[in-house]
C-alpha cells in the first residue's frame, strides 16, 4: 500500500486459499493484458478466458505466456469444456490442457444437460491432471434450482475433487445466484453457507452492488469471480472499506475482518 491507514481489514496474500478474485477476460488484446497486469496482477488470483473465447482469440499462446510471467494462472471457461464433452471430445480437451500447459480447468454444466454423477466423474478425472474449479447453477434464467439442490451439488463436486465450487451468475450477473434484476437471492446464499464453508465457494459477482453485498456478508476475504479487468482496483477498495459502499463497515470493529 502507498501509505498507512488504521482499521483496514487484513487481506490474505498470494498464493491464497481464500480471499480470491477471478477476473473474466472476454477477449483482451495483448496490450490490454499488459496494461491490466501492470495495475492489478497482485490482486488477481486467476484469469478466466470467458466461455469459449480461447477458440477464436488471436495470439493465444503469447497471451498465456504474459499472464504466466506475471504469476497469474489462466483457465478456459467452462462452456469450452461443455463444447468438447457434448461432441464426445473429452480426451481432446485433456490434451488441450496439456498442450497449453494449463494448471486449472473449469467443469460446468450450465449449457448442457449432464447427470450429476457424470459431472463428478469428469471432475475426478481432471483432478488427476489439473486443479479443478467446478461451477454450479444454470445459465437458463427460467431454471430455478432450489437451495437444497445447490448444496447437494456443491458438496458432491468438492468431494469428487474440485478445489473450489463456483456459484453461477453469467458474465452479466442476472441468473443463478441472482434475480434477472441483478439482486442477490439472499435466502439461497445464506442457506448454502449453512452447509458449505465460505472458503470453498467462489461467488460470481460482476456487478458492483453484488460485490458490496458479499463483502458486507462475508468480509474482505470473500472469494469473488467474473470481475471485469477494469473493476479490479475498485473491488480491492470495496474489500478494504475504502469506497463509499463499505466505508463504515470495517471501522470500530464492525463487520467481519477475516
C-alpha positions in Angstrom: 0.0 0.0 0.0 1.2 3.5 -0.7 0.5 4.9 2.8 -0.8 3.9 6.2 -4.4 3.8 7.4 -5.6 2.2 10.6 -8.7 -0.1 10.7 -8.0 -1.7 7.4 -9.2 -5.3 7.3 -6.4 -7.8 6.9 -6.2 -9.3 3.4 -4.9 -12.8 2.6 -1.8 -12.7 0.3 -1.0 -14.7 -2.8 -0.9 -17.7 -3.2 -4.1 -17.6 -1.1 -6.6 -20.3 -0.3 -9.4 -17.8 0.1 -9.9 -14.1 -0.5 -9.6 -15.0 -4.2 -10.5 -12.8 -7.1 -11.1 -14.3 -10.5 -11.1 -12.0 -13.5 -13.1 -12.5 -16.7 -11.1 -11.9 -19.9 -13.6 -11.7 -22.7 -11.1 -11.0 -25.4 -8.5 -8.5 -24.2 -5.6 -7.7 -26.6 -2.0 -8.4 -25.7 -1.5 -4.7 -24.9 -4.6 -4.6 -22.8 -3.4 -7.6 -20.8 -0.1 -5.9 -20.2 -1.8 -2.7 -19.0 -4.2 -4.7 -16.8 -1.4 -6.7 -15.2 0.7 -3.5 -14.6 -2.0 -2.3 -12.1 -3.8 -5.5 -11.0 -1.5 -8.6 -11.1 -1.1 -8.6 -7.3 -4.8 -8.6 -6.7 -5.7 -11.2 -9.3 -5.6 -14.9 -8.4 -6.9 -16.3 -11.7 -8.0 -15.1 -15.1 -10.8 -17.0 -16.9 -10.8 -16.7 -20.7 -14.6 -16.4 -20.8 -16.8 -19.3 -22.2 -15.1 -20.4 -25.4 -13.3 -17.2 -26.4 -10.0 -19.0 -26.3 -11.1 -20.8 -29.5 -11.1 -17.5 -31.5 -8.5 -15.5 -29.6 -5.6 -14.4 -31.7 -2.0 -14.9 -30.3 -3.4 -17.2 -27.6 0.0 -18.7 -26.7 1.6 -15.3 -26.3 -1.3 -14.1 -24.2 -1.0 -17.1 -21.9 2.8 -16.5 -21.6 2.3 -12.9 -20.5 -0.2 -14.0 -17.8 2.2 -16.8 -16.7 5.2 -14.5 -16.4 3.1 -12.2 -14.2 2.3 -15.1 -11.9 -1.4 -15.2 -12.8 -2.8 -18.6 -13.7 -5.3 -18.8 -16.6 -8.0 -21.3 -17.3 -10.6 -21.7 -20.1 -14.2 -21.1 -19.4 -16.5 -24.0 -18.5 -18.5 -23.6 -21.7 -15.5 -24.7 -23.7 -15.3 -27.9 -21.5 -19.0 -28.4 -22.3 -18.4 -27.8 -26.0 -15.8 -30.6 -26.0 -17.9 -33.0 -23.9 -21.1 -32.6 -26.0 -19.0 -33.5 -29.1 -17.6 -36.6 -27.3 -14.1 -35.0 -27.3 -13.2 -35.1 -23.6 -9.9 -36.7 -24.3 -9.1 -34.0 -26.8 -9.9 -31.4 -24.1 -7.5 -33.1 -21.7 -4.8 -33.0 -24.4 -5.6 -29.3 -25.0 -5.0 -28.5 -21.3 -1.5 -30.2 -21.6 -0.8 -28.5 -24.9 -1.3 -25.0 -23.4 0.3 -26.0 -20.1 -2.7 -25.0 -18.1 -2.8 -25.8 -14.3 -6.5 -25.2 -13.8 -9.7 -26.2 -15.5 -13.4 -25.4 -15.0 -16.0 -28.0 -15.1 -19.6 -26.8 -15.7 -23.0 -27.9 -16.9 -24.6 -24.5 -17.5 -25.4 -25.1 -21.2 -25.7 -28.9 -21.5 -27.8 -31.4 -19.6 -25.4 -33.5 -17.6 -26.1 -36.1 -14.9 -24.5 -35.1 -11.5 -22.7 -38.4 -11.4 -21.2 -37.9 -14.9 -20.1 -34.4 -13.9 -18.4 -35.7 -10.8 -16.6 -38.3 -12.9 -15.2 -35.6 -15.2 -14.1 -33.7 -12.0 -12.4 -36.9 -10.7 -10.6 -37.5 -13.9 -9.4 -33.9 -14.5 -8.4 -33.6 -10.8 -5.6 -36.1 -11.5 -4.2 -33.6 -14.1 -5.0 -30.1 -13.0 -6.7 -28.1 -10.2 -10.4 -28.2 -10.8 -12.9 -25.4 -10.3 -16.5 -26.6 -10.8 -19.4 -24.4 -11.5 -22.9 -25.0 -10.0 -26.0 -23.3 -11.4 -27.7 -23.0 -14.8 -27.3 -20.3 -17.4 -31.0 -20.6 -18.1 -32.8 -18.0 -16.1 -36.1 -20.0 -16.3 -34.3 -22.9 -14.5 -34.5 -22.1 -10.7 -32.5 -24.6 -8.7 -33.8 -25.0 -5.1 -31.2 -24.3 -2.3 -31.0 -28.0 -1.1 -30.0 -29.0 -4.7 -27.3 -26.3 -4.8 -25.9 -27.6 -1.5 -26.1 -31.3 -2.7 -24.3 -30.5 -5.9 -21.6 -28.3 -4.3 -20.8 -30.9 -1.6 -20.7 -33.8 -4.2 -18.4 -31.8 -6.5 -16.0 -30.8 -3.7 -15.9 -34.5 -2.6 -15.2 -35.5 -6.2 -12.0 -33.4 -6.2 -13.0 -29.8 -7.0 -10.7 -27.3 -5.2 -13.5 -24.7 -5.2 -17.0 -24.6 -6.4 -18.3 -21.5 -8.3 -21.8 -20.1 -7.9 -23.1 -19.3 -11.4 -24.2 -15.8 -12.3 -23.1 -15.5 -16.0 -21.0 -12.6 -17.1 -23.9 -10.2 -16.6 -24.8 -11.3 -13.1 -28.5 -11.9 -13.8 -29.0 -15.7 -13.4 -28.2 -18.4 -10.8 -27.4 -16.6 -7.6 -29.2 -13.5 -8.8 -32.6 -12.5 -10.0 -32.9 -11.0 -13.5 -32.7 -7.6 -11.9 -29.2 -8.5 -10.6 -30.5 -8.6 -7.0 -28.9 -11.4 -4.8 -31.1 -14.4 -4.0 -30.2 -13.8 -0.3 -32.0 -16.8 1.2 -30.3 -19.1 -1.3 -26.8 -17.8 -0.4 -27.4 -17.9 3.3 -28.8 -21.4 3.1 -25.8 -22.6 1.1 -23.5 -21.1 3.7 -25.1 -23.2 6.5 -23.7 -26.4 4.7 -20.7 -25.3 2.6 -17.7 -23.4 4.0 -17.3 -19.9 2.6 -13.7 -20.6 1.8 -14.8 -23.3 -0.7 -17.1 -21.1 -2.8 -16.3 -18.5 -5.4 -19.3 -16.3 -6.0 -19.6 -14.9 -9.4 -20.4 -11.2 -8.8 -19.8 -9.0 -11.8 -21.9 -6.1 -10.6 -20.7 -3.6 -8.0 -23.8 -3.9 -5.8 -23.3 -7.7 -5.8 -19.6 -7.3 -4.7 -20.6 -4.9 -1.9 -23.3 -7.3 -0.7 -20.9 -10.3 -0.4 -18.1 -8.2 1.2 -20.7 -7.0 3.8 -21.9 -10.5 4.4 -18.6 -12.4 4.4 -15.8 -9.8 4.9 -12.8 -8.6 3.0 -11.7 -12.2 2.1 -14.8 -13.5 0.3 -14.0 -15.3 -3.0 -15.4 -13.4 -5.9 -15.4 -14.2 -9.7 -16.3 -12.8 -13.1 -14.8 -9.5 -12.2 -14.1 -7.2 -15.1 -10.4 -6.2 -15.6 -11.3 -2.5 -15.2 -13.1 -3.3 -11.9 -10.1 -4.9 -10.1 -8.8 -1.8 -8.3 -12.3 -0.6 -7.4 -13.1 -4.1 -6.0 -10.0 -4.0 -3.8 -11.2 -0.7 -2.3 -14.6 -2.3 -1.6 -12.9 -5.2 0.1 -10.8 -2.7 2.3 -13.7 -0.4 3.3 -12.3 2.4 1.2 -15.2 3.1 -1.1 -18.5 4.7 0.0 -20.4 1.5 -0.2 -18.4 -0.3 2.5 -16.8 2.8 4.1 -18.1 2.4 7.6 -18.3 -1.4 7.5 -14.8 -2.2 8.9 -14.5 0.8 11.2 -14.8 0.5 15.0 -14.5 -3.3 14.8 -17.8 -3.6 12.9 -18.1 -6.2 10.2 -16.1 -9.4 9.7 -12.4 -8.6 9.4 -11.4 -12.1 8.1 
